């Protein structure tokens, strides 16, 4: 069983500014480096 607290490596492919100003809000689009290792169960 893998440790659920170990993060999966990912690279940022896009950064979008949602709100500008003194406290900006950004959306990050990421891509997993090793997609085969990532596994999930529906309902999570």
Secondary structure, 3 states (H helix, E strand, C coil): CCCCCCCCCEEEEEEEEEECCCCCEEEEEEEECCCCCCCCCCCC
